[in-house]
Amino acid sequence: MAATDASTSAVIGVNVGHSFSSIAAINQHGRADVIADEDGGRQLATRIAFNEDQVYIGNQATPQLVRNGPNVIDQFINLLGRSFSELSDADKKRASAPVIDNNGTPSFKVQINGAETVLSAHEVAVRYINSLFNTARDFLSGVPIAGAVMSVPLSYSAAQIAALKAAATEAGLIVLQIISAPAAAVAAYNLTSPREGGLLPLHPDGETGETYEVGSELDRNVAVVDMGGSSTSVSILAARAGVYTLLSSVQQANLGGQQVDEALVNYFAKEFTKKTKVQVEASNARAWAKLRNEAEVTKRALSASPSAQCAVESLAEGVDFAGPINRMRLDMLAGPVYGQVIKKAEEALKSAGLDACQIDEVILAGGSARLPGLTSQLMYLFPEEGHTRITASIDSDQVIARGCAVHAHAIASTPSDAPERKHLLDLPQAPPTEIAALKAPTTSKPLGLVLPEPKGAVNGLSSAIVDGQLFVTLLPAYTPLPARRVFTLPASAAGNVLLSFAEGTSEVKVEKVVRAKDDDDEDDDELDDDEEDEEEERRTSIVKADKARLAEVSYEAKQKGEKIRVQIVAAADGAVQITVGDAEGQKTVSLPAP
């Protein structure tokens, strides 16, 4: 568990989603683990149900949708901090208790103990978050919870963030900070905390794990694809030595797992009618609720297995339903949803001014992002040939809660009187784009060394050669300022070494290459002898050195292979200082701010 300064308390990460929620804490191995409720569930439905004097919270409330739908409250988190007049028809649409206007406040009317009761979205949220708080306390065996970090979508307004914090505080949580969902996803993979020397910690998903590929741990462009139950967002981030900059973010409401569920429900309803000749319409609320609950379970099963069975007892007119479905059928049904997610990813890339091949890593977040069909579609957009890695070693439905726990642990590990902790706790609860303290100037272009084309074949470098030159990036674009980087370069020979520094321009190199044949292709060689080999387009990210040189520094190397130390310091105003060599014989070049 995560220890605070007193080593007697714990901190947690809380992700209260529109459809599902999760809680995480740091375990004895130093990894973030998602906490299970009393039934063993780690994904907890954001839902409350009332039945006479009984209150059901989380997954226990889901079965109540079948017989007691009007007394089930869900989809309430996104109503916090909003007036009833701000709600769209989609916000009000639901199969559970309807949203009502209570003096301008979104509220719900339910029966509790035989009495009609009106609960505001705030009151419902307090009850629900308090339940999460109690689940965490039970899991931690009574260890005091000294604080929590929570997550919100980037689209949340300052009023919504403040309302969530107020509800959490009233529920008993000490809110250390509220961070954006993509920031939590990045933190879960430790992209925000590189160790000394530029090496990232071992992967948090496992006691041993694997280190990130050398050379890409400090600087990378990251796409966070967050497909939740009712909305999807794609955020493009520039991660630079543990500090990230948001380049773009797009969000689409009413695009998520619920749309996949609806496609499954319609499919199973038709299958039921085909088998039994009994019609099942959406107007049959009870049958539709049964089918929707089971469709969600079936979808989860298909994310892990190639086939699954959907079984509903007494679906309609006392007739049971049982029908198989495989992953291929699911992908066909969910294809339009996947296509819209890909369009959102393309919009985010365009807004960031990047090509798909310029993304180093794609992080999947949200329960629906783990569907294999979506991953396959993303692999077409972000092909391996472009050196993009799709990262999903942490369950996508757990990654945000885990990231919140990692961030909470980082805050708790900072001494209470440290200025860094005071700075964090003093940050206003507002969207990141509105917090002045989180805004920093960044480099607009990469700065690096310009080298002549190496003699002979060098693995992995041929595509990076432009006009007979190789640009080695030392300070990439979008690096927050001020910044300092130190490198060591081996001298190619004894004697005078000339180091040429310049800015570069990022470009995309497009090549036509013959597609490699697989085993199936070889079996059909005889049929295809008369056809030309199929070509495919390969896109590669390169940096072309600008013609103008920022500086040229000569250094006298005593022997071949001698390590030459290069330090680059970029000030907040854009001024750059380049130092070559050690204290005994260093040369410094200062470049004024542009």
N, C-alpha and C positions, 0 to 999 in steps of 0.2 A: 504494500500500500504506500501511498505517497506521504511522506512525513513532512510536517511543517517545521518551523524553526524549533519548536519545542519537542519535536520527534514523538509527540503523543497524539497527534491528530492526523487526519487524512484530508485530501482534496479530491474532487471528482470532476469529471467532464459530463455535461448534460446536453443532449441533442433532442429538443422537443420539436418533432416534425409535424407536418400537417396531417399525416396519416399514421406514422409510427414514430416512436421515440426510443432512445437508448441512453444508458448511463455507463460510464467507464471509470476505472481507477487504476493506479499503478500497482502491479503485483510485486511479490518478493524478488522476482527476477529483473525488476526494473522495466517491465513491459506494460503497456496499457492493455487491460482486459475489460471486456464488456461484462457488466454485472447481470446475472440472471435473476428473475423474480422467483417467487415461491413455487411456481409451476415449471421452472427451468427455461422459461422464455427469455430471450435476449433482445428480441424485437417486440416492443410493447405497443399495442394499438393505442393511438391517442384518442381515447374514447371512454365515456362514463355512461353507465346505465342505472336506472332506478326501477326497482320492482317492489312495490309496497314499502317495507322498511329496510329492504336490502339495497346496498350500493355495490355495483360491480365496476371495477376500474381496469383499464388495459385490455388484455386479451380475454379476460373473463366477461367483458361486456359485449364481445362480438356475437356470441350466440343469441343475445337478447334482440338482435336486429330481426330475427325470424318471427318471434311472437310478440315482441314488445317494442317495435321500432319507434313509435312516437315518444317513448321515454328514454331513448338512447341519444346522447349528445356526442357528436364528433365534428371534425373540421372546424374547431373553435379557435385554434391558436392564431390563425391568420386574421381573425377578427379583432384581436387586441390592438388598442390604439387607433381604431377606426370608428367613425360614426356610421350609423345605419345608412345614411344617405350616400356614403362612399361605396357601398357594396354593389357589385354587379349582379345580374341575374344568375351568373355562374356561381358566385359566392353564396347565394342563397339556396341553390339547388342541392338537395340531399334526400336520401331515403330514410333518414332518421328524423329526430325532432326538428321542426322548421325554425328558421331564424325569425325572430319578431322584433319589432321596433318598440323599445321601452324607453320613451323620452329621448330618442336619438341614439340610444346605446344598443348595439346588437345583443340580443338576449334569447333565451330559450324558455318555453313553457312546458313543464313536465308535471307528472303526478308523483308526489312523494308522500308515502303513508296515507294515501287517499285524499290528500289535499293538493290543489293546484298551486304550483310554485313556479315563480319566474326567477331564473338565474341568469345573470349577465355573463358575457364571455370571460370577464375578469374573474368572477366567482368560480366558474367552471375550471379555469386555468389554475387557480389557487389550489383547488381540491386535487386536480390531477398532478401538479408538480409536487405537492405535499406527499402524494402516494409514491412518486419516484424517489423523493427524499427518504421516505421510510424504507423503501426497498434497498436503497444504498446503505442505510444504517444497519439494517438486518444482515446484509451481506458482509459488512465490515465488523460484525459482531460487537456493535456498540461503540466502536472507536469514534470519538467526536469528529464530525465533518467540519473542518475549519473554513471551507470555501469551495466555490465551484466556478468553473468557466463554462459559459453557455454559448451556443452558436445560433446565428440567424442567417437567412438568405441575404445576399447583397442588395436585394430589392427592398428590404425593410427600410421604412422611414425612421427618423429620430423618434417620432411619437410611438411607433410600434416597438422599437427597442426599449424605450423608457417604460412602456406598458408591460412588456415581458419581464423586465427587471423588477418592477413593482409587484407583479404577481408572484415571482420567484421569492422575493424578499418576504412577502406576506406568508408564503408557504413554508418559511423557515430556512431557506438557503441564504448563505452569505455569498453574494455574487462578486467574485473577484474581477471578472471582465467578461464582456460579451464580444465574441469575435465572429467574423464572417465564415460561412460554411466552407468556401474554398480555402481560406486560411487554415481552418482546422484540418482539412484533408492534407494540405501540404505539411502541417506539423506532425500528422500521424506517421508520415514517412521520414521524419527527422530532416526534411530539407531545409528547415529553419535553424538548425543548430549544428553546423559542421564543427568537427573537432580540430584541435591544433594541427597544422600541417595540411589542412584541406581534406582530411579523411572523415567521412561520415561515420557515425556509430553503426554497429551491426544492425541489420534490419530488425525492427521491433517485433515482427511477426515470427517469433520463435526464439529459443534461447541462444542459438548459434547464429543463424541467418547468414547473409552474404553482404559483403561490402559493395557499394556502388562502383561502377566501372571507373577506373582511374582516368582522370582527365575531364570528367563530366560532373564530378561531385559538387564543385563550387558554383558553376554557372550553367544554367539550363533554362530553356523555355518550357513551361508546363501548361498543359490544358487540363482543367478539372471538369469532367463531364458528370454532372449531378442529376440523375434521373430518379426523382422521388415518386411518391404515390400520385400526386396531383399536379406537379409542375416539373419542368426541366430547365436547368441552367447550364451554360457553358462559359467558363471563365478562363482567360488566357493570362498567365502570370510569368513574369521574368524573375527567376530565382537567382540571386547573385550573392554568393558567399553568406548564405543564411538570411539575407534580406530579400523580400519579394516585392515586386511592383506590379500592380494590376494594370494590364494593358487594355483589356476589354472584357465585357461580360454581357451576355444576352440571356433573357429568361422568357419562357413561354408557359403561361398558366394553362391548365386543363390539358397538359401533355405529360403523361407519366404512366405509372403502373395501373391506375384505374382505367385508362383507355385500353390497355391490354386485357384487363379483366373483363371489360365490357365486350370485347371481341370474343373472348372465350365463352362468356355467358350466352351470347347470341348463337355461337356455334353449337354449344351443348344443348340449348333449347331446341334448335332445329334437329339435332340428332335424337333427342328425346321424342319429338313429334314424329320423326321418321320411323322410329322403332315401335311406338305405342299408339300412334294416331291421336294422341292427346295433345291439345294445343297448350303452350305455356307462353303467356304474354307478359309484357312488362307491367301491365295493370294488376297482375296477380302478385302483389307486393311480397307475400309470404314465400311463394315459390321462387320469386326472383332473388330474394334475400338469401335463401338456402343455396341457390345456384351460385350467387356471387361469392358467398363465403367459401364454398368448395372450389370455385374457380381460382381463387387466390391461393389456396393450398396447393392446387394442381400446378399453378404457375411456378411456385417455389420449388416443387418437386422437379419440374422440368429444367430448372436452372442447374440442377445437380445430376440428373439422370436423363438418358435419351428418350425415355417414355414414362408415362404415368397413367394412373386410372382416376377418373372423376366419378365418385359415387355419392348419391344423395338419396336418403331414405324418404319415401313418401313425398316425392317432388310435387306431384299434382294428381288430384283425384285418387289418392292412396296408392299410386303407382311409383315404384322405386326406379331410380335411374343409375346405370353404371355404364360408362363408356371410356374406351382407351383413347389416348392421344399421344402422338410423338412430337419430338422437338421440331421436326420439319414442318408439321402442320402448324405448330405454334408460330414459327417464323413467318409462315405465309399469312396467318391471321394478324400478326403484329407488324408485318412489313410496313404498312403505312405509318405506324407510330415510329418505327425505327427511322424511316425516311425523313420524318419531320425533325427528329433529334439530329440527324446528320446535317440537315439544312441549318439548324441552329449553330452547329459547330462551324460550318462554313461561314456563317454570318459573323461569328466571334473572331475567326481568323481574319476575315476581311477588315473588320473594325480595328483589329490590332496591327494591320498592315503586314501580316505574316502569311507565308505559304505553309501548307501542312508539313512539308519536309523540313521546315525550320523549327518544328516542335520536337523537343528531345524526349518528352515523357507525357503520357496521358494517364491521369489518375481517375479511376472510376469511383463514384460516390453515389449513395442512394440505393435503396433496395432493388429497384428495377434495373439498375445499371449492370447488374451481374448476369443478366440474361445473355446466354451465349450468342444469340442472333444479333444482338446489338454490338457485342464485341467484334463479331465478324464484319459487320458494316463499318465499324470504326477502323478495322485493319485495312479495309479498302481505301479509306480516306487517309489514314496514316500508315503507309506501307513500311515493312521492315527495311526495304531498300533505302529508305530515307533515314535510317538509324533511329526511328521513333520506337520507344518502348511503351507498351500498354501495361500499366501497373495495376494489379488487382490481387496481390498476395494477401492483403488485408481485406476481409469481406467488405464489399462496398456498403452494406447496410450498417457497418460498425465503424467505418473509417472516421466519420465526423466526430462521434462521441470519443473515440480514442484520441483524436487530435486535440480535442478540448481537454482531456485528461493530461496529455503531454504538456500542454500549455499551462494548465493549472499547477502541475508539478514544477515547471520552470519558475513560476511566480513564487510558489511556496518555498522553493530552494534558495531564493534570493533573500538575504538578510532583511529583516523588517525595516531597518534604518538606512538601507542602501538607496541612493538616489534613483537607481534604475527601477526599483519596486515602487517608489513614490511616484515616479513618472508614469508607470503603467496604471497605477490605481487612480491617478488624477486625470487620466484621459476621459473626455466626455463620452457618454453613451450615445453615439451617433453613427450614421453610416461612415465607413472609412474614408470615402471620397470627400466628406464634409469636415474631417478632423485635420486642422492645419498642422498639428504636431506630427502627423503621419505622412505629410507630403514632403518630398525632397526632390531637388533637381537631379536629373539623371543624364548620363552621356547619351548623345543622340546617335553617335556612330561608333563602331569598334575602333580601338587603337591597338596597333600591334607592330610586329617586326616584319619587314619585307625581305625575303630571302630569294636568292637565285634558284632556279629549278635544280633539284638534286640530280646528281649524275647516277644513272642506272635506275632500275625499277625500285620503287619504295612502296610497300604495301599500304593501301588506303589513302595515298596522297595524290594519285594521278588525277582524280577528279577535282582536286583542290588547286591544281596548277592553272593559273590564268595568265595569259600573255607571257609565259616563261617565268612567272614569279609565283612564289608561295607566300601567302599572308598568314602569319601566325598570330592569332588574337591573344592579346595580353589583358586588355580591359574591354569587355564586350559592351555593346549598346545596351542601354537601359540600366547601367550600373548606377545605383544611388550615390550621390556625392555628399560629403567627401569620401574618397576611397584610397586605399593603399594596397598595392600588390607587389610581391617579391618573387622573383623567378631565378633559377640557375640554369645557365646554358653551357653546354660543352664547347670548347674551342675546337674548330675543325683542324687547326694546325697551329704550330708555334709561330709567333710573330704578330704583326699588326692585324687586328680583326676590326672590320668596320660594321657597325650595327646601324641599320637604317630603319627609322621609325616613321610611321604614317598612319593616317586614318584610312578606313576602308568602307566600301559600300556592299551591303549584303545583297546578293542576287540568287536567282534560282537557275541552275544549269539543267537544261532539258535534253535528254539523249534518247534516241531510238535504239533499243537493244532487242536481240532475238530472245524470245521467251524460252527459258530452260524447259526441256521436255521432262515430264514425269513418267512413271512406269506405264500408266494408261496410254500416254501418247506413243510410247515405243511399241505397244501392242498394235497400234493402228498405223504404223509406218507405211505398210504396203498400200493402204488406202489413200495415204496423203502424199505419196511420192511426187505426184504431179503438182502439188500445191506448194506455194512459197512458205517458208518458215514464218510463223506469226511473230510480229513485232509488238513490243509494248513500250510505253513511255516511262522513262525513269527520271525523276526530278531529284536534284541534289542541291543542298544549300551550300553556297560558296561565298567567300568574301574577296572582292576585287580591290586591290590596293589603289588608292587615289594617286594620281600622278605627282602631286605636290608632296614633298617630304616634310614632316614636322621637325625632324632633327636627324643628324647623322653623327654618331659618336664612335671614335676609334679607341681601341683598347689593345695594349701590348700583352699578348699571352705568352707565358714563359715556356709552355709545352703543350703539345696536342692533348686534347681531352680536359684541359684545365677548366674548372668550373668558374664561369663568369656570372657574377651576381648583378641582376638588373632590378632596380626598384622604381616603381611608378607611383607617384602621389598626385592625385587629382583633387583640387580644392573645390569648395562648394560653388565658387564663381566660375569654374571651368578652367582655371589656370592649372598647368601640368608641370611637374618637376620630374625629370628622368635622371637617375643616378646609376652609373655603370661602374662596377668594381667594388673592392672592399675598402676599409678605412685607410689602408696603406697607399693605395693608388687609385682613388676613385675620381670619376669625372661626372659633373652635374650640368644638365642643360635645363633651363627654365623657359617655359612657354607661357606667355601672358594669356589672360582670359580672352575669349573671342569677343 
